Amino acid sequence: MLLQQIILIAHVLIAAGIVGLILMQQGKGADMGAAFGSGASGTVFGSRGSGNFLTRTTAILATLFFISSLTLFVLATQTKAPESLVDQIEQKTEQTIEKKADVPAANGEVPIADDSTDATNTDKKQPSKTAPAQSDIPVSE
């Protein structure tokens, strides 16, 4: 976990460095003035300008960015993800159904145990079978 946080911080810093280097680079049209003699030969990066240095540094940072992206991906897939919300809802629904199966029906009907329905075979939807309440059974005397 600590390694993942360190790589993530480095990843963000590398991304900021790439953005900064790209913004410092000149466009293609800026070299036109240097071709006609108006370029300064006493610049910080020499008479060639900053093109080679900035381009090379940007390429190195881009490579490091891709490596850190892949490393973060691998670390994220290796750690166990927390249980998803959908799985939690399904689990609570199953628990609620089990609790309701234990409670007798409110209308006085008594549920009859049915061996033909299996908990693993839920794609067959059959109406629940209930026995009539005792008060509904005709008594022959």
SEKE-195712 format. One record per atom (N, C-alpha, C): residue in one letter; atom name; x, y, z. Coordinates in nm, 4 decimals, always signed. Layout:
<rs>
a  CA  X  Y  Z
...
</rs>
This chain:
<rs>
m  N  +0.0827  -0.1177  +0.0000
m  CA  +0.0000  +0.0000  +0.0000
m  C  +0.0878  +0.1250  +0.0000
l  N  +0.1934  +0.1227  +0.0798
l  CA  +0.2837  +0.2369  +0.0854
l  C  +0.3567  +0.2543  -0.0477
l  N  +0.3973  +0.1430  -0.1070
l  CA  +0.4643  +0.1488  -0.2365
l  C  +0.3723  +0.2094  -0.3422
q  N  +0.2459  +0.1724  -0.3374
q  CA  +0.1494  +0.2249  -0.4332
q  C  +0.1333  +0.3757  -0.4158
q  N  +0.1320  +0.4249  -0.2940
q  CA  +0.1189  +0.5684  -0.2696
q  C  +0.2428  +0.6440  -0.3169
i  N  +0.3596  +0.5874  -0.2960
i  CA  +0.4842  +0.6515  -0.3406
i  C  +0.4872  +0.6604  -0.4930
i  N  +0.4505  +0.5517  -0.5590
i  CA  +0.4488  +0.5523  -0.7057
i  C  +0.3437  +0.6497  -0.7576
l  N  +0.2312  +0.6596  -0.6889
l  CA  +0.1270  +0.7533  -0.7298
l  C  +0.1741  +0.8980  -0.7182
i  N  +0.2446  +0.9316  -0.6122
i  CA  +0.2987  +1.0667  -0.5968
i  C  +0.4001  +1.0962  -0.7069
a  N  +0.4896  +1.0001  -0.7341
a  CA  +0.5871  +1.0177  -0.8421
a  C  +0.5159  +1.0323  -0.9765
h  N  +0.4100  +0.9580  -0.9960
h  CA  +0.3322  +0.9622  -1.1206
h  C  +0.2746  +1.1026  -1.1430
v  N  +0.2193  +1.1616  -1.0376
v  CA  +0.1616  +1.2965  -1.0483
v  C  +0.2719  +1.3992  -1.0749
l  N  +0.3854  +1.3856  -1.0079
l  CA  +0.4965  +1.4790  -1.0307
l  C  +0.5518  +1.4674  -1.1726
i  N  +0.5613  +1.3462  -1.2228
i  CA  +0.6075  +1.3259  -1.3602
i  C  +0.5093  +1.3897  -1.4587
a  N  +0.3797  +1.3728  -1.4337
a  CA  +0.2782  +1.4321  -1.5212
a  C  +0.2893  +1.5840  -1.5212
a  N  +0.3099  +1.6435  -1.4039
a  CA  +0.3261  +1.7889  -1.3965
a  C  +0.4527  +1.8332  -1.4700
g  N  +0.5591  +1.7539  -1.4580
g  CA  +0.6836  +1.7856  -1.5298
g  C  +0.6656  +1.7802  -1.6804
i  N  +0.5910  +1.6819  -1.7281
i  CA  +0.5656  +1.6707  -1.8729
i  C  +0.4888  +1.7930  -1.9217
v  N  +0.3862  +1.8331  -1.8475
v  CA  +0.3065  +1.9498  -1.8866
v  C  +0.3949  +2.0746  -1.8899
g  N  +0.4783  +2.0924  -1.7874
g  CA  +0.5679  +2.2087  -1.7839
g  C  +0.6661  +2.2103  -1.8996
l  N  +0.7256  +2.0947  -1.9303
l  CA  +0.8222  +2.0887  -2.0402
l  C  +0.7559  +2.1147  -2.1754
i  N  +0.6369  +2.0653  -2.1938
i  CA  +0.5681  +2.0872  -2.3206
i  C  +0.5328  +2.2349  -2.3365
l  N  +0.4935  +2.2987  -2.2282
l  CA  +0.4596  +2.4414  -2.2363
l  C  +0.5826  +2.5281  -2.2596
m  N  +0.7000  +2.4831  -2.2160
m  CA  +0.8223  +2.5613  -2.2381
m  C  +0.8747  +2.5505  -2.3809
q  N  +0.8381  +2.4466  -2.4529
q  CA  +0.8911  +2.4277  -2.5871
q  C  +0.8277  +2.5251  -2.6850
q  N  +0.9057  +2.5617  -2.7842
q  CA  +0.8581  +2.6521  -2.8886
q  C  +0.7910  +2.5713  -2.9978
g  N  +0.7012  +2.6379  -3.0675
g  CA  +0.6362  +2.5723  -3.1797
g  C  +0.7273  +2.5664  -3.3008
k  N  +0.6833  +2.4984  -3.4063
k  CA  +0.7638  +2.4839  -3.5280
k  C  +0.7878  +2.6188  -3.5965
g  N  +0.6914  +2.7083  -3.5926
g  CA  +0.7052  +2.8372  -3.6600
g  C  +0.8033  +2.9305  -3.5923
a  N  +0.8407  +2.9057  -3.4679
a  CA  +0.9325  +2.9928  -3.3956
a  C  +1.0756  +2.9791  -3.4465
d  N  +1.1088  +2.8706  -3.5147
d  CA  +1.2444  +2.8496  -3.5662
d  C  +1.2710  +2.9301  -3.6931
m  N  +1.1694  +2.9853  -3.7532
m  CA  +1.1859  +3.0578  -3.8783
m  C  +1.2726  +3.1821  -3.8602
g  N  +1.2588  +3.2522  -3.7481
g  CA  +1.3389  +3.3719  -3.7237
g  C  +1.4856  +3.3384  -3.7064
a  N  +1.5157  +3.2246  -3.6442
a  CA  +1.6549  +3.1840  -3.6232
a  C  +1.7218  +3.1479  -3.7550
a  N  +1.6445  +3.1014  -3.8519
a  CA  +1.7019  +3.0630  -3.9816
a  C  +1.7514  +3.1853  -4.0584
f  N  +1.6960  +3.3037  -4.0335
f  CA  +1.7362  +3.4255  -4.1048
f  C  +1.8318  +3.5116  -4.0236
g  N  +1.8882  +3.4596  -3.9182
g  CA  +1.9918  +3.5308  -3.8457
g  C  +1.9472  +3.6056  -3.7233
s  N  +1.8228  +3.5995  -3.6876
s  CA  +1.7801  +3.6737  -3.5699
s  C  +1.7874  +3.5902  -3.4423
g  N  +1.8319  +3.4672  -3.4505
g  CA  +1.8418  +3.3810  -3.3328
g  C  +1.9616  +3.4200  -3.2488
a  N  +1.9522  +3.4044  -3.1204
a  CA  +2.0619  +3.4398  -3.0299
a  C  +2.1492  +3.3170  -3.0075
s  N  +2.2793  +3.3354  -3.0255
s  CA  +2.3696  +3.2225  -3.0067
s  C  +2.4153  +3.2111  -2.8628
g  N  +2.3901  +3.3106  -2.7807
g  CA  +2.4353  +3.3076  -2.6419
g  C  +2.3242  +3.2698  -2.5457
t  N  +2.2394  +3.1784  -2.5831
t  CA  +2.1301  +3.1383  -2.4954
t  C  +2.1781  +3.0376  -2.3919
v  N  +2.0936  +3.0035  -2.2981
v  CA  +2.1283  +2.9105  -2.1911
v  C  +2.1621  +2.7725  -2.2462
f  N  +2.0896  +2.7283  -2.3487
f  CA  +2.1093  +2.5934  -2.4029
f  C  +2.2030  +2.5909  -2.5229
g  N  +2.2709  +2.7000  -2.5562
g  CA  +2.3652  +2.7032  -2.6663
g  C  +2.3008  +2.7539  -2.7947
s  N  +2.3746  +2.7526  -2.9045
s  CA  +2.3262  +2.8063  -3.0308
s  C  +2.2203  +2.7173  -3.0962
r  N  +2.2175  +2.5904  -3.0610
r  CA  +2.1155  +2.4988  -3.1155
r  C  +1.9786  +2.5275  -3.0542
g  N  +1.9756  +2.5975  -2.9434
g  CA  +1.8495  +2.6264  -2.8770
g  C  +1.8139  +2.5175  -2.7772
s  N  +1.6950  +2.5279  -2.7246
s  CA  +1.6539  +2.4355  -2.6197
s  C  +1.5820  +2.3132  -2.6746
g  N  +1.5712  +2.3003  -2.8047
g  CA  +1.4950  +2.1917  -2.8659
g  C  +1.5412  +2.0530  -2.8268
n  N  +1.6696  +2.0253  -2.8415
n  CA  +1.7188  +1.8906  -2.8116
n  C  +1.7043  +1.8556  -2.6641
f  N  +1.7414  +1.9494  -2.5758
f  CA  +1.7346  +1.9226  -2.4323
f  C  +1.5906  +1.8995  -2.3871
l  N  +1.5021  +1.9900  -2.4248
l  CA  +1.3630  +1.9781  -2.3817
l  C  +1.2947  +1.8568  -2.4448
t  N  +1.3250  +1.8292  -2.5706
t  CA  +1.2647  +1.7144  -2.6376
t  C  +1.3101  +1.5840  -2.5731
r  N  +1.4392  +1.5755  -2.5455
r  CA  +1.4932  +1.4540  -2.4838
r  C  +1.4376  +1.4359  -2.3421
t  N  +1.4313  +1.5438  -2.2648
t  CA  +1.3787  +1.5361  -2.1289
t  C  +1.2308  +1.4980  -2.1292
t  N  +1.1550  +1.5539  -2.2249
t  CA  +1.0132  +1.5193  -2.2363
t  C  +0.9968  +1.3717  -2.2702
a  N  +1.0788  +1.3193  -2.3583
a  CA  +1.0715  +1.1779  -2.3960
a  C  +1.1037  +1.0888  -2.2758
i  N  +1.2021  +1.1282  -2.1959
i  CA  +1.2388  +1.0486  -2.0783
i  C  +1.1244  +1.0507  -1.9767
l  N  +1.0667  +1.1695  -1.9521
l  CA  +0.9556  +1.1782  -1.8578
l  C  +0.8320  +1.1029  -1.9086
a  N  +0.8087  +1.1059  -2.0390
a  CA  +0.6949  +1.0317  -2.0946
a  C  +0.7147  +0.8815  -2.0740
t  N  +0.8370  +0.8332  -2.0910
t  CA  +0.8662  +0.6918  -2.0689
t  C  +0.8447  +0.6556  -1.9215
l  N  +0.8927  +0.7408  -1.8315
l  CA  +0.8715  +0.7164  -1.6886
l  C  +0.7227  +0.7202  -1.6534
f  N  +0.6471  +0.8084  -1.7194
f  CA  +0.5031  +0.8179  -1.6948
f  C  +0.4328  +0.6884  -1.7348
f  N  +0.4678  +0.6333  -1.8505
f  CA  +0.4067  +0.5077  -1.8946
f  C  +0.4457  +0.3924  -1.8030
i  N  +0.5706  +0.3895  -1.7588
i  CA  +0.6146  +0.2824  -1.6679
i  C  +0.5405  +0.2915  -1.5348
s  N  +0.5261  +0.4136  -1.4829
s  CA  +0.4546  +0.4281  -1.3555
s  C  +0.3062  +0.3959  -1.3718
s  N  +0.2493  +0.4275  -1.4892
s  CA  +0.1087  +0.3916  -1.5140
s  C  +0.0900  +0.2402  -1.5117
l  N  +0.1763  +0.1686  -1.5789
l  CA  +0.1665  +0.0220  -1.5817
l  C  +0.1910  -0.0378  -1.4432
t  N  +0.2847  +0.0196  -1.3688
t  CA  +0.3122  -0.0296  -1.2335
t  C  +0.1912  -0.0096  -1.1432
l  N  +0.1283  +0.1078  -1.1517
l  CA  +0.0083  +0.1331  -1.0722
l  C  -0.1045  +0.0381  -1.1103
f  N  -0.1166  +0.0081  -1.2394
f  CA  -0.2190  -0.0858  -1.2845
f  C  -0.1957  -0.2243  -1.2253
v  N  -0.0728  -0.2705  -1.2299
v  CA  -0.0407  -0.4037  -1.1775
v  C  -0.0659  -0.4088  -1.0270
l  N  -0.0253  -0.3050  -0.9552
l  CA  -0.0471  -0.3029  -0.8104
l  C  -0.1957  -0.2960  -0.7767
a  N  -0.2721  -0.2247  -0.8553
a  CA  -0.4161  -0.2131  -0.8288
a  C  -0.4883  -0.3448  -0.8532
t  N  -0.4446  -0.4223  -0.9519
t  CA  -0.5115  -0.5495  -0.9807
t  C  -0.4699  -0.6587  -0.8827
q  N  -0.3550  -0.6445  -0.8180
q  CA  -0.3104  -0.7461  -0.7241
q  C  -0.3760  -0.7307  -0.5875
t  N  -0.4121  -0.6092  -0.5498
t  CA  -0.4763  -0.5902  -0.4201
t  C  -0.6218  -0.6313  -0.4302
k  N  -0.6733  -0.6869  -0.3209
k  CA  -0.8115  -0.7334  -0.3207
k  C  -0.9032  -0.6125  -0.3142
a  N  -0.9925  -0.6047  -0.4092
a  CA  -1.0876  -0.4946  -0.4132
a  C  -1.1953  -0.5160  -0.3087
p  N  -1.2452  -0.4077  -0.2508
p  CA  -1.3543  -0.4251  -0.1547
p  C  -1.4781  -0.4780  -0.2245
e  N  -1.5649  -0.5420  -0.1463
e  CA  -1.6860  -0.6013  -0.2015
e  C  -1.7712  -0.4929  -0.2649
s  N  -1.8173  -0.5182  -0.3853
s  CA  -1.8931  -0.4159  -0.4558
s  C  -2.0303  -0.3959  -0.3934
l  N  -2.0903  -0.2839  -0.4208
l  CA  -2.2209  -0.2493  -0.3665
l  C  -2.3270  -0.3470  -0.4154
v  N  -2.3152  -0.3910  -0.5404
v  CA  -2.4119  -0.4857  -0.5969
v  C  -2.4068  -0.6178  -0.5198
d  N  -2.2862  -0.6647  -0.4892
d  CA  -2.2735  -0.7896  -0.4133
d  C  -2.3328  -0.7756  -0.2729
q  N  -2.3133  -0.6603  -0.2103
q  CA  -2.3695  -0.6383  -0.0779
q  C  -2.5216  -0.6390  -0.0822
i  N  -2.5797  -0.5746  -0.1843
i  CA  -2.7259  -0.5704  -0.1968
i  C  -2.7814  -0.7102  -0.2214
e  N  -2.7166  -0.7881  -0.3083
e  CA  -2.7629  -0.9246  -0.3352
e  C  -2.7559  -1.0103  -0.2094
q  N  -2.6502  -0.9935  -0.1318
q  CA  -2.6354  -1.0717  -0.0100
q  C  -2.7445  -1.0362  +0.0908
k  N  -2.7757  -0.9076  +0.1060
k  CA  -2.8799  -0.8671  +0.2000
k  C  -3.0173  -0.9117  +0.1513
t  N  -3.0380  -0.9115  +0.0192
t  CA  -3.1650  -0.9579  -0.0352
t  C  -3.1840  -1.1061  -0.0059
e  N  -3.0798  -1.1854  -0.0242
e  CA  -3.0878  -1.3286  +0.0051
e  C  -3.1160  -1.3523  +0.1531
q  N  -3.0540  -1.2738  +0.2408
q  CA  -3.0785  -1.2889  +0.3836
q  C  -3.2221  -1.2533  +0.4179
t  N  -3.2756  -1.1492  +0.3545
t  CA  -3.4141  -1.1082  +0.3792
t  C  -3.5108  -1.2151  +0.3317
i  N  -3.4828  -1.2746  +0.2167
i  CA  -3.5696  -1.3811  +0.1641
i  C  -3.5681  -1.5014  +0.2578
e  N  -3.4517  -1.5349  +0.3100
e  CA  -3.4424  -1.6475  +0.4024
e  C  -3.5205  -1.6195  +0.5300
k  N  -3.5158  -1.4963  +0.5791
k  CA  -3.5896  -1.4610  +0.7006
k  C  -3.7398  -1.4669  +0.6758
k  N  -3.7835  -1.4213  +0.5588
k  CA  -3.9258  -1.4236  +0.5275
k  C  -3.9764  -1.5665  +0.5108
a  N  -3.8923  -1.6576  +0.4687
a  CA  -3.9331  -1.7968  +0.4518
a  C  -3.9594  -1.8626  +0.5865
d  N  -3.8941  -1.8122  +0.6909
d  CA  -3.9122  -1.8688  +0.8241
d  C  -4.0388  -1.8168  +0.8924
v  N  -4.0903  -1.7039  +0.8504
v  CA  -4.2075  -1.6420  +0.9143
v  C  -4.3330  -1.6887  +0.8428
p  N  -4.4387  -1.7302  +0.9167
p  CA  -4.5628  -1.7720  +0.8513
p  C  -4.6295  -1.6533  +0.7819
a  N  -4.7092  -1.6831  +0.6819
a  CA  -4.7755  -1.5793  +0.6046
a  C  -4.8726  -1.5017  +0.6924
a  N  -4.8924  -1.3752  +0.6615
a  CA  -4.9754  -1.2880  +0.7435
a  C  -5.1239  -1.3152  +0.7238
n  N  -5.1636  -1.3728  +0.6112
n  CA  -5.3057  -1.3943  +0.5832
n  C  -5.3568  -1.5268  +0.6403
g  N  -5.2817  -1.5928  +0.7222
g  CA  -5.3270  -1.7151  +0.7852
g  C  -5.2896  -1.8396  +0.7077
e  N  -5.2296  -1.8257  +0.5903
e  CA  -5.1905  -1.9424  +0.5121
e  C  -5.0580  -1.9943  +0.5626
v  N  -5.0456  -2.1231  +0.5650
v  CA  -4.9238  -2.1867  +0.6119
v  C  -4.8460  -2.2328  +0.4900
p  N  -4.7193  -2.1899  +0.4758
p  CA  -4.6421  -2.2340  +0.3595
p  C  -4.6105  -2.3823  +0.3667
i  N  -4.6184  -2.4474  +0.2524
i  CA  -4.5875  -2.5898  +0.2416
i  C  -4.4471  -2.6030  +0.1872
a  N  -4.3672  -2.6881  +0.2482
a  CA  -4.2315  -2.7107  +0.2008
a  C  -4.2381  -2.7803  +0.0660
d  N  -4.1655  -2.7285  -0.0289
d  CA  -4.1671  -2.7835  -0.1641
d  C  -4.0267  -2.8322  -0.1967
d  N  -4.0117  -2.9630  -0.2153
d  CA  -3.8806  -3.0192  -0.2430
d  C  -3.8377  -2.9968  -0.3870
s  N  -3.9303  -2.9605  -0.4754
s  CA  -3.8947  -2.9478  -0.6168
s  C  -3.8190  -2.8190  -0.6454
t  N  -3.8330  -2.7190  -0.5610
t  CA  -3.7580  -2.5952  -0.5851
t  C  -3.6257  -2.6047  -0.5132
d  N  -3.5231  -2.5699  -0.5842
d  CA  -3.3880  -2.5753  -0.5314
d  C  -3.3355  -2.4326  -0.5215
a  N  -3.2585  -2.4025  -0.4182
a  CA  -3.2063  -2.2667  -0.3998
a  C  -3.1108  -2.2294  -0.5117
t  N  -3.0445  -2.3281  -0.5713
t  CA  -2.9505  -2.2962  -0.6795
t  C  -3.0205  -2.2795  -0.8116
n  N  -3.1424  -2.3298  -0.8251
n  CA  -3.2150  -2.3209  -0.9515
n  C  -3.3204  -2.2106  -0.9384
t  N  -3.2805  -2.0864  -0.9565
t  CA  -3.3708  -1.9735  -0.9363
t  C  -3.4313  -1.9232  -1.0658
d  N  -3.3881  -1.9780  -1.1810
d  CA  -3.4424  -1.9275  -1.3070
d  C  -3.5834  -1.9787  -1.3330
k  N  -3.6266  -2.0839  -1.2644
k  CA  -3.7634  -2.1315  -1.2778
k  C  -3.8488  -2.0598  -1.1751
k  N  -3.9396  -1.9787  -1.2189
k  CA  -4.0248  -1.9051  -1.1270
k  C  -4.1584  -1.9761  -1.1185
q  N  -4.1824  -2.0378  -1.0043
q  CA  -4.3068  -2.1082  -0.9819
q  C  -4.3834  -2.0367  -0.8718
p  N  -4.5148  -2.0346  -0.8831
p  CA  -4.5909  -1.9708  -0.7750
p  C  -4.5752  -2.0510  -0.6471
s  N  -4.5744  -1.9793  -0.5371
s  CA  -4.5569  -2.0490  -0.4098
s  C  -4.6846  -2.1250  -0.3740
k  N  -4.6638  -2.2400  -0.3178
k  CA  -4.7760  -2.3245  -0.2798
k  C  -4.8054  -2.3002  -0.1328
t  N  -4.9294  -2.2750  -0.1030
t  CA  -4.9672  -2.2540  +0.0363
t  C  -5.0884  -2.3399  +0.0685
a  N  -5.0946  -2.3829  +0.1907
a  CA  -5.2093  -2.4608  +0.2370
a  C  -5.3124  -2.3636  +0.2918
p  N  -5.4376  -2.3957  +0.2790
p  CA  -5.5389  -2.3061  +0.3346
p  C  -5.5285  -2.3034  +0.4865
a  N  -5.5712  -2.1938  +0.5433
a  CA  -5.5672  -2.1812  +0.6894
a  C  -5.6651  -2.2829  +0.7499
q  N  -5.6447  -2.3168  +0.8753
q  CA  -5.7262  -2.4197  +0.9399
q  C  -5.8726  -2.3790  +0.9470
s  N  -5.8997  -2.2501  +0.9523
s  CA  -6.0386  -2.2062  +0.9612
s  C  -6.1127  -2.2265  +0.8280
d  N  -6.0378  -2.2404  +0.7170
d  CA  -6.0988  -2.2579  +0.5864
d  C  -6.1262  -2.4042  +0.5527
i  N  -6.0728  -2.4969  +0.6307
i  CA  -6.0882  -2.6389  +0.6019
i  C  -6.2283  -2.6828  +0.6505
p  N  -6.3081  -2.7387  +0.5601
p  CA  -6.4405  -2.7837  +0.6047
p  C  -6.4276  -2.9041  +0.6968
v  N  -6.5030  -2.9007  +0.7994
v  CA  -6.4978  -3.0102  +0.8975
v  C  -6.6221  -3.0960  +0.8740
s  N  -6.6015  -3.2236  +0.8481
s  CA  -6.7153  -3.3131  +0.8267
s  C  -6.7455  -3.3829  +0.9566
e  N  -6.8698  -3.3730  +0.9984
e  CA  -6.9074  -3.4318  +1.1246
e  C  -7.0014  -3.5468  +1.1086
</rs>
